[in-house]
Amino acid sequence: MKNLVKGFICLSLFFICLQSNAQKLPVREPDMNRPSLFQNLPNKISCRINDLSALLESEIGKSVSFSLVNNLNFQGVVSSVASKSDNTLNSVVIRSTNFPGAALSFSRITKEDGTFSYVGLIISFQHGDAYEINLENGQYYFVKKGFYDLVNE
């Protein structure tokens, strides 16, 4: 009889563990049918680093604008400015007013030898495309990427 009670308890614990949700991770399938925000823009745009670097000096709440492509400006409002580690990392986030839902995140990194490198992207969490800043042959470019190339959900 003792073995029957122990077996029943073990079997009960086994079924309780099977029904437990504590170890299940939520799985979110990528939505490959997101609309494109930048469908009318080229896949590669020359990046004017001097214009973007000037944005690092902006104040929160200030309206800013810079030329993205000929006859098209990226306009927005500065929502965040940060400076870390004795100004070795400066960042700005700008919420776009002419690309709904998009934001530009731009950072300047000061290397130990005093030179700079830049990283950034323009992304909207409601759309399927984005731009990432890449360095190619000494020139920075905005390169169009798919949303899921940059973000894992």
C-alpha positions in Angstrom: 0.0 0.0 0.0 2.9 2.4 0.7 4.3 1.9 -2.8 0.8 2.6 -4.3 0.6 6.0 -2.4 4.1 7.0 -3.4 3.4 6.0 -7.0 0.2 8.0 -7.0 2.0 11.1 -5.5 4.8 10.8 -8.2 2.2 10.5 -10.9 0.3 13.5 -9.6 3.4 15.6 -9.5 4.3 14.5 -13.0 0.9 15.7 -14.4 1.1 18.9 -12.4 4.5 19.7 -13.9 3.2 19.0 -17.4 0.4 21.5 -16.9 2.7 24.2 -15.4 3.1 27.3 -17.5 6.1 28.7 -15.7 8.7 27.3 -18.1 6.9 28.2 -21.4 8.3 31.1 -23.3 5.9 33.2 -25.3 6.5 32.8 -29.0 5.7 35.7 -31.3 5.8 34.9 -35.0 7.3 37.7 -37.2 4.8 39.7 -39.1 6.3 39.6 -42.6 3.3 41.7 -44.0 4.2 44.9 -42.3 3.8 48.0 -44.5 7.0 49.7 -45.8 7.7 53.2 -44.6 10.6 53.9 -46.9 9.4 52.2 -50.1 9.9 55.4 -52.2 13.5 55.9 -51.0 16.7 54.3 -52.4 18.3 51.3 -50.7 21.5 53.2 -50.0 21.7 56.9 -49.1 24.9 58.9 -48.5 25.0 60.0 -44.8 26.0 63.6 -44.0 27.8 62.9 -40.7 28.4 66.7 -40.1 24.6 67.3 -40.1 24.0 64.3 -37.8 26.8 65.3 -35.4 25.2 68.7 -35.0 22.1 67.0 -33.7 24.1 65.7 -30.7 24.2 69.3 -29.3 20.3 69.6 -29.5 18.1 70.0 -26.4 15.2 67.8 -25.6 12.0 69.1 -27.1 13.7 71.0 -29.9 12.4 70.6 -33.5 15.2 69.6 -35.8 15.6 68.8 -39.5 18.3 67.4 -41.7 18.6 66.5 -45.4 18.1 62.8 -45.9 17.9 62.7 -49.7 17.7 65.5 -52.2 14.5 67.4 -51.7 13.5 65.3 -48.7 14.2 66.2 -45.1 14.0 64.1 -41.9 12.1 66.3 -39.5 11.4 65.6 -35.9 11.6 66.4 -32.2 14.5 65.5 -29.9 13.2 63.1 -27.3 16.4 62.0 -25.7 20.0 63.2 -25.4 22.7 61.3 -23.5 26.4 61.7 -22.8 28.3 58.9 -21.1 31.8 58.1 -19.8 33.4 61.6 -20.1 31.8 62.2 -23.5 33.2 59.1 -25.1 29.6 58.2 -26.1 27.1 60.8 -27.2 23.6 59.8 -28.3 20.4 61.5 -29.5 17.0 60.1 -30.3 14.6 62.0 -32.6 11.0 61.1 -33.1 10.0 61.9 -36.7 7.2 64.2 -37.6 7.2 63.4 -41.3 7.7 59.6 -41.1 4.9 58.4 -38.8 6.1 56.2 -36.0 9.8 56.4 -37.0 12.6 57.5 -34.8 16.3 58.2 -35.5 18.8 56.9 -33.0 22.3 58.3 -33.6 25.5 57.9 -31.5 29.1 59.1 -31.8 31.7 57.0 -30.1 35.1 58.6 -29.3 37.9 56.1 -29.6 41.1 56.1 -27.5 43.1 57.8 -30.3 40.6 60.7 -30.4 38.9 59.6 -33.7 35.2 59.1 -33.9 32.9 56.3 -35.2 29.2 56.6 -35.7 26.3 54.2 -35.3 22.6 54.7 -35.8 19.3 53.7 -37.4 16.0 55.0 -38.4 13.3 52.6 -37.4 9.6 52.3 -36.9 8.1 49.4 -34.9 5.0 49.5 -37.0 6.7 49.1 -40.4 8.7 46.4 -42.1 11.8 48.5 -43.2 14.4 50.6 -41.5 17.7 52.3 -42.3 21.0 51.5 -40.5 24.2 53.6 -40.7 27.0 51.6 -42.1 30.6 52.5 -42.9 31.8 51.5 -46.4 35.2 52.5 -47.8 35.5 55.4 -45.4 32.0 56.8 -46.1 28.9 56.5 -44.0 25.6 55.4 -45.6 22.1 54.8 -44.5 21.4 51.3 -45.8 17.9 50.0 -46.0 17.3 46.8 -44.0 14.3 44.7 -43.1 12.8 45.2 -39.7 13.5 41.6 -38.7 17.1 41.9 -39.9 17.6 44.3 -37.0 15.1 43.2 -34.4 14.3 39.8 -32.9 10.9 39.6 -31.2 
